[in-house]
Amino acid sequence: MSTDKQKQNAENALREAKERRAREEEQARKRAKEVGGREGPEATRFGDWEKNGIISDF
């Protein structure tokens, strides 16, 4: 492979990754937010120790 071809492949990969990330961020913004839930990180994802071990949104 020539260096020009490698450079073009790298640029294409970076462009595709940037586009994919933008799509994923847009989808994340469109997701419904929890109504009436507690503020802060999701306890089941980040660990329930953040609120004294109490999970109250189940």
N, C-alpha and C positions, 0 to 999 in steps of 0.2 A: 504494500500500500504506500502510496506517496504521501508526503506530509500534507499536501493540499487536500487530499481526500480525507485524511485523518482529521484535519482541522474542520472540514465541512461536516463530517460525521459528528464531531464533538459539538459544533454549533447547533446542529439539528437536534441532538440529544438534549442540550440545555434548553433550547426553545420549546421542545415537547414537554420537558419537565416543568418549565415555567407555566405553560398552558394548562397542564394537568393540575398543578397546584392551585392556579386561579379557579379552575372548575370546582375543585374540592372545597376551597374556601367559600365559594359562592353557595355550594350545597349546604355547607355548615351554617351559613347565615340564614338559609331558608328553613332549616329544621325548626320545628315547633319548640317553644320554650315551655318548661314546666310551670303550670299555674299553681300558685299557693305553696310552692316548695321552698325549702330553705335556701339561703344565699350561699355562695361559695362553691368549691369543687364538689363533684359528685362523690358521695361517701363510699359507694361500692366500687368506685374506680380508684380513688386516691387513698382509701383507708378510713375506717370509721373513727379512728383515734382523734380526728380533727375536732370533733364535737363531744369529747369525753366518752367516746365509745357508744354514743346513742345514735341509732338510725331511726328517724321518725317518719320517713316518707314512703313507707311500704304499706 
